[in-house]
Amino acid sequence: MGYLAPIQAAVAETTPWETKLAGAIEEVFGGGRHDLPGLVEGLNELGIPAPGGGPWTPEGFTTAIAELAAAGKQED
């Protein structure tokens, strides 16, 4: 099985917030933090708001990513 290009799994264009979040996640990972607490801390340090505008929490991050994944799920 080959690699999946990101656009193959998407059913809609990404929002500006999603694009900004993706870039921030890359930046945090690029800075050497690869665990959930470190990722959440990095997003908060970068000033990327969680859905609803507040700070990120580990639980909020996993919920938001699950919701984004469900929203982008292709229907058969």
N, CA, C and O atoms as a GROMACS GRO file, in nm:
protein
  304
    1MET      N    1   0.085  -0.117   0.000
    1MET     CA    2   0.000   0.000   0.000
    1MET      C    3   0.089   0.123   0.000
    1MET      O    4   0.184   0.131   0.078
    2GLY      N    5   0.059   0.216  -0.085
    2GLY     CA    6   0.140   0.336  -0.096
    2GLY      C    7   0.100   0.441   0.004
    2GLY      O    8   0.010   0.422   0.085
    3TYR      N    9   0.171   0.551  -0.003
    3TYR     CA   10   0.140   0.662   0.086
    3TYR      C   11   0.013   0.731   0.042
    3TYR      O   12  -0.022   0.732  -0.076
    4LEU      N   13  -0.055   0.788   0.137
    4LEU     CA   14  -0.178   0.860   0.110
    4LEU      C   15  -0.148   1.009   0.107
    4LEU      O   16  -0.102   1.065   0.206
    5ALA      N   17  -0.172   1.071  -0.003
    5ALA     CA   18  -0.153   1.216  -0.011
    5ALA      C   19  -0.264   1.282   0.068
    5ALA      O   20  -0.379   1.236   0.062
    6PRO      N   21  -0.234   1.389   0.143
    6PRO     CA   22  -0.336   1.452   0.229
    6PRO      C   23  -0.464   1.486   0.157
    6PRO      O   24  -0.572   1.470   0.215
    7ILE      N   25  -0.457   1.532   0.036
    7ILE     CA   26  -0.579   1.575  -0.033
    7ILE      C   27  -0.667   1.456  -0.069
    7ILE      O   28  -0.787   1.474  -0.093
    8GLN      N   29  -0.610   1.335  -0.074
    8GLN     CA   30  -0.690   1.217  -0.108
    8GLN      C   31  -0.791   1.185   0.001
    8GLN      O   32  -0.896   1.128  -0.028
    9ALA      N   33  -0.761   1.219   0.125
    9ALA     CA   34  -0.849   1.186   0.236
    9ALA      C   35  -0.946   1.299   0.268
    9ALA      O   36  -1.039   1.279   0.346
   10ALA      N   37  -0.926   1.414   0.212
   10ALA     CA   38  -1.009   1.528   0.246
   10ALA      C   39  -1.136   1.533   0.161
   10ALA      O   40  -1.134   1.500   0.042
   11VAL      N   41  -1.244   1.574   0.225
   11VAL     CA   42  -1.368   1.592   0.150
   11VAL      C   43  -1.401   1.740   0.136
   11VAL      O   44  -1.495   1.777   0.066
   12ALA      N   45  -1.324   1.824   0.203
   12ALA     CA   46  -1.346   1.968   0.196
   12ALA      C   47  -1.212   2.039   0.210
   12ALA      O   48  -1.114   1.981   0.258
   13GLU      N   49  -1.208   2.162   0.167
   13GLU     CA   50  -1.088   2.243   0.183
   13GLU      C   51  -1.062   2.266   0.332
   13GLU      O   52  -1.155   2.275   0.412
   14THR      N   53  -0.936   2.276   0.366
   14THR     CA   54  -0.904   2.307   0.506
   14THR      C   55  -0.939   2.453   0.535
   14THR      O   56  -0.932   2.538   0.447
   15THR      N   57  -0.975   2.478   0.658
   15THR     CA   58  -1.004   2.615   0.699
   15THR      C   59  -0.873   2.684   0.734
   15THR      O   60  -0.772   2.617   0.756
   16PRO      N   61  -0.872   2.816   0.738
   16PRO     CA   62  -0.750   2.887   0.779
   16PRO      C   63  -0.702   2.842   0.918
   16PRO      O   64  -0.582   2.829   0.941
   17TRP      N   65  -0.795   2.818   1.010
   17TRP     CA   66  -0.757   2.771   1.144
   17TRP      C   67  -0.690   2.634   1.137
   17TRP      O   68  -0.591   2.611   1.206
   18GLU      N   69  -0.743   2.543   1.055
   18GLU     CA   70  -0.684   2.410   1.042
   18GLU      C   71  -0.543   2.419   0.983
   18GLU      O   72  -0.452   2.348   1.026
   19THR      N   73  -0.527   2.505   0.884
   19THR     CA   74  -0.396   2.524   0.823
   19THR      C   75  -0.297   2.580   0.925
   19THR      O   76  -0.182   2.537   0.931
   20LYS      N   77  -0.343   2.677   1.004
   20LYS     CA   78  -0.257   2.737   1.107
   20LYS      C   79  -0.222   2.634   1.214
   20LYS      O   80  -0.108   2.629   1.260
   21LEU      N   81  -0.319   2.552   1.253
   21LEU     CA   82  -0.294   2.447   1.352
   21LEU      C   83  -0.193   2.346   1.300
   21LEU      O   84  -0.102   2.306   1.373
   22ALA      N   85  -0.207   2.306   1.176
   22ALA     CA   86  -0.113   2.209   1.117
   22ALA      C   87   0.029   2.264   1.118
   22ALA      O   88   0.123   2.193   1.152
   23GLY      N   89   0.044   2.390   1.080
   23GLY     CA   90   0.176   2.451   1.081
   23GLY      C   91   0.234   2.460   1.221
   23GLY      O   92   0.353   2.439   1.242
   24ALA      N   93   0.148   2.492   1.318
   24ALA     CA   94   0.193   2.502   1.457
   24ALA      C   95   0.236   2.365   1.510
   24ALA      O   96   0.336   2.354   1.581
   25ILE      N   97   0.161   2.261   1.475
   25ILE     CA   98   0.198   2.125   1.518
   25ILE      C   99   0.335   2.089   1.461
   25ILE      O  100   0.419   2.033   1.531
   26GLU      N  101   0.357   2.119   1.334
   26GLU     CA  102   0.487   2.092   1.273
   26GLU      C  103   0.597   2.168   1.345
   26GLU      O  104   0.706   2.114   1.369
   27GLU      N  105   0.569   2.293   1.380
   27GLU     CA  106   0.668   2.375   1.449
   27GLU      C  107   0.703   2.316   1.586
   27GLU      O  108   0.819   2.311   1.625
   28VAL      N  109   0.600   2.273   1.659
   28VAL     CA  110   0.625   2.214   1.792
   28VAL      C  111   0.704   2.084   1.776
   28VAL      O  112   0.802   2.062   1.848
   29PHE      N  113   0.663   1.999   1.683
   29PHE     CA  114   0.737   1.874   1.661
   29PHE      C  115   0.881   1.905   1.617
   29PHE      O  116   0.975   1.839   1.661
   30GLY      N  117   0.896   2.004   1.532
   30GLY     CA  118   1.030   2.043   1.485
   30GLY      C  119   1.118   2.094   1.597
   30GLY      O  120   1.241   2.087   1.588
   31GLY      N  121   1.056   2.144   1.702
   31GLY     CA  122   1.131   2.191   1.818
   31GLY      C  123   1.170   2.079   1.913
   31GLY      O  124   1.234   2.104   2.016
   32GLY      N  125   1.132   1.957   1.880
   32GLY     CA  126   1.175   1.842   1.959
   32GLY      C  127   1.074   1.791   2.060
   32GLY      O  128   1.102   1.696   2.133
   33ARG      N  129   0.956   1.851   2.065
   33ARG     CA  130   0.855   1.800   2.158
   33ARG      C  131   0.762   1.707   2.081
   33ARG      O  132   0.699   1.747   1.983
   34HIS      N  133   0.755   1.583   2.126
   34HIS     CA  134   0.677   1.483   2.053
   34HIS      C  135   0.572   1.413   2.138
   34HIS      O  136   0.506   1.321   2.090
   35ASP      N  137   0.556   1.455   2.262
   35ASP     CA  138   0.452   1.394   2.344
   35ASP      C  139   0.333   1.489   2.356
   35ASP      O  140   0.345   1.608   2.328
   36LEU      N  141   0.219   1.435   2.399
   36LEU     CA  142   0.097   1.516   2.404
   36LEU      C  143   0.109   1.636   2.497
   36LEU      O  144   0.071   1.746   2.458
   37PRO      N  145   0.161   1.619   2.619
   37PRO     CA  146   0.175   1.738   2.703
   37PRO      C  147   0.266   1.844   2.641
   37PRO      O  148   0.237   1.964   2.650
   38GLY      N  149   0.374   1.801   2.578
   38GLY     CA  150   0.464   1.896   2.514
   38GLY      C  151   0.400   1.964   2.394
   38GLY      O  152   0.421   2.083   2.372
   39LEU      N  153   0.322   1.888   2.318
   39LEU     CA  154   0.252   1.946   2.203
   39LEU      C  155   0.152   2.051   2.248
   39LEU      O  156   0.146   2.160   2.192
   40VAL      N  157   0.075   2.019   2.349
   40VAL     CA  158  -0.026   2.113   2.400
   40VAL      C  159   0.043   2.239   2.455
   40VAL      O  160  -0.001   2.351   2.428
   41GLU      N  161   0.148   2.218   2.529
   41GLU     CA  162   0.222   2.333   2.583
   41GLU      C  163   0.276   2.420   2.469
   41GLU      O  164   0.269   2.542   2.475
   42GLY      N  165   0.329   2.356   2.365
   42GLY     CA  166   0.382   2.431   2.252
   42GLY      C  167   0.275   2.509   2.178
   42GLY      O  168   0.298   2.623   2.139
   43LEU      N  169   0.159   2.449   2.160
   43LEU     CA  170   0.050   2.521   2.092
   43LEU      C  171   0.008   2.642   2.174
   43LEU      O  172  -0.019   2.749   2.118
   44ASN      N  173   0.003   2.626   2.304
   44ASN     CA  174  -0.034   2.740   2.389
   44ASN      C  175   0.074   2.848   2.385
   44ASN      O  176   0.043   2.967   2.384
   45GLU      N  177   0.200   2.808   2.382
   45GLU     CA  178   0.309   2.906   2.374
   45GLU      C  179   0.305   2.982   2.242
   45GLU      O  180   0.340   3.100   2.236
   46LEU      N  181   0.263   2.914   2.136
   46LEU     CA  182   0.255   2.980   2.004
   46LEU      C  183   0.129   3.066   1.991
   46LEU      O  184   0.114   3.140   1.894
   47GLY      N  185   0.040   3.056   2.088
   47GLY     CA  186  -0.081   3.139   2.084
   47GLY      C  187  -0.187   3.087   1.990
   47GLY      O  188  -0.273   3.162   1.944
   48ILE      N  189  -0.181   2.958   1.960
   48ILE     CA  190  -0.283   2.897   1.874
   48ILE      C  191  -0.402   2.862   1.963
   48ILE      O  192  -0.388   2.777   2.051
   49PRO      N  193  -0.516   2.924   1.943
   49PRO     CA  194  -0.630   2.895   2.031
   49PRO      C  195  -0.694   2.760   2.001
   49PRO      O  196  -0.698   2.714   1.887
   50ALA      N  197  -0.742   2.699   2.106
   50ALA     CA  198  -0.819   2.575   2.091
   50ALA      C  199  -0.957   2.612   2.037
   50ALA      O  200  -0.995   2.729   2.040
   51PRO      N  201  -1.031   2.515   1.987
   51PRO     CA  202  -1.169   2.545   1.946
   51PRO      C  203  -1.244   2.612   2.063
   51PRO      O  204  -1.237   2.565   2.176
   52GLY      N  205  -1.312   2.718   2.036
   52GLY     CA  206  -1.379   2.793   2.141
   52GLY      C  207  -1.295   2.908   2.192
   52GLY      O  208  -1.344   2.992   2.268
   53GLY      N  209  -1.167   2.914   2.151
   53GLY     CA  210  -1.082   3.027   2.182
   53GLY      C  211  -0.997   3.018   2.306
   53GLY      O  212  -0.918   3.108   2.332
   54GLY      N  213  -1.011   2.913   2.385
   54GLY     CA  214  -0.933   2.900   2.507
   54GLY      C  215  -0.800   2.831   2.483
   54GLY      O  216  -0.764   2.800   2.370
   55PRO      N  217  -0.728   2.807   2.592
   55PRO     CA  218  -0.602   2.735   2.579
   55PRO      C  219  -0.626   2.586   2.555
   55PRO      O  220  -0.732   2.532   2.586
   56TRP      N  221  -0.525   2.521   2.499
   56TRP     CA  222  -0.531   2.377   2.475
   56TRP      C  223  -0.511   2.300   2.604
   56TRP      O  224  -0.437   2.343   2.693
   57THR      N  225  -0.577   2.187   2.613
   57THR     CA  226  -0.552   2.087   2.717
   57THR      C  227  -0.531   1.955   2.644
   57THR      O  228  -0.573   1.942   2.529
   58PRO      N  229  -0.467   1.857   2.706
   58PRO     CA  230  -0.452   1.728   2.638
   58PRO      C  231  -0.587   1.668   2.595
   58PRO      O  232  -0.600   1.616   2.484
   59GLU      N  233  -0.685   1.677   2.682
   59GLU     CA  234  -0.816   1.621   2.648
   59GLU      C  235  -0.882   1.700   2.534
   59GLU      O  236  -0.942   1.642   2.444
   60GLY      N  237  -0.870   1.831   2.540
   60GLY     CA  238  -0.926   1.915   2.434
   60GLY      C  239  -0.860   1.890   2.300
   60GLY      O  240  -0.926   1.892   2.196
   61PHE      N  241  -0.727   1.867   2.302
   61PHE     CA  242  -0.657   1.841   2.177
   61PHE      C  243  -0.702   1.710   2.116
   61PHE      O  244  -0.731   1.705   1.997
   62THR      N  245  -0.709   1.604   2.194
   62THR     CA  246  -0.749   1.474   2.138
   62THR      C  247  -0.893   1.478   2.088
   62THR      O  248  -0.926   1.416   1.987
   63THR      N  249  -0.979   1.551   2.159
   63THR     CA  250  -1.118   1.565   2.113
   63THR      C  251  -1.123   1.642   1.982
   63THR      O  252  -1.194   1.602   1.889
   64ALA      N  253  -1.050   1.752   1.974
   64ALA     CA  254  -1.052   1.834   1.852
   64ALA      C  255  -0.998   1.757   1.732
   64ALA      O  256  -1.054   1.765   1.622
   65ILE      N  257  -0.890   1.682   1.752
   65ILE     CA  258  -0.832   1.606   1.641
   65ILE      C  259  -0.928   1.494   1.598
   65ILE      O  260  -0.941   1.467   1.479
   66ALA      N  261  -0.994   1.431   1.693
   66ALA     CA  262  -1.091   1.327   1.658
   66ALA      C  263  -1.208   1.387   1.580
   66ALA      O  264  -1.257   1.327   1.484
   67GLU      N  265  -1.252   1.505   1.620
   67GLU     CA  266  -1.361   1.571   1.547
   67GLU      C  267  -1.318   1.613   1.407
   67GLU      O  268  -1.395   1.600   1.312
   68LEU      N  269  -1.194   1.662   1.394
   68LEU     CA  270  -1.144   1.698   1.261
   68LEU      C  271  -1.134   1.575   1.172
   68LEU      O  272  -1.168   1.579   1.054
   69ALA      N  273  -1.088   1.465   1.230
   69ALA     CA  274  -1.076   1.341   1.152
   69ALA      C  275  -1.213   1.291   1.109
   69ALA      O  276  -1.231   1.248   0.995
   70ALA      N  277  -1.309   1.297   1.199
   70ALA     CA  278  -1.444   1.252   1.165
   70ALA      C  279  -1.507   1.341   1.059
   70ALA      O  280  -1.578   1.293   0.971
   71ALA      N  281  -1.482   1.471   1.067
   71ALA     CA  282  -1.538   1.564   0.970
   71ALA      C  283  -1.477   1.544   0.831
   71ALA      O  284  -1.542   1.570   0.730
   72GLY      N  285  -1.352   1.499   0.827
   72GLY     CA  286  -1.284   1.481   0.699
   72GLY      C  287  -1.296   1.341   0.644
   72GLY      O  288  -1.240   1.310   0.539
   73LYS      N  289  -1.368   1.256   0.715
   73LYS     CA  290  -1.382   1.116   0.673
   73LYS      C  291  -1.465   1.108   0.546
   73LYS      O  292  -1.574   1.165   0.535
   74GLN      N  293  -1.409   1.037   0.450
   74GLN     CA  294  -1.480   1.020   0.325
   74GLN      C  295  -1.592   0.918   0.341
   74GLN      O  296  -1.579   0.817   0.410
   75GLU      N  297  -1.701   0.949   0.276
   75GLU     CA  298  -1.811   0.854   0.276
   75GLU      C  299  -1.796   0.762   0.157
   75GLU      O  300  -1.753   0.804   0.049
   76ASP      N  301  -1.830   0.637   0.175
   76ASP     CA  302  -1.820   0.538   0.066
   76ASP      C  303  -1.940   0.545  -0.025
   76ASP      O  304  -1.948   0.470  -0.122
   0.00000   0.00000   0.00000
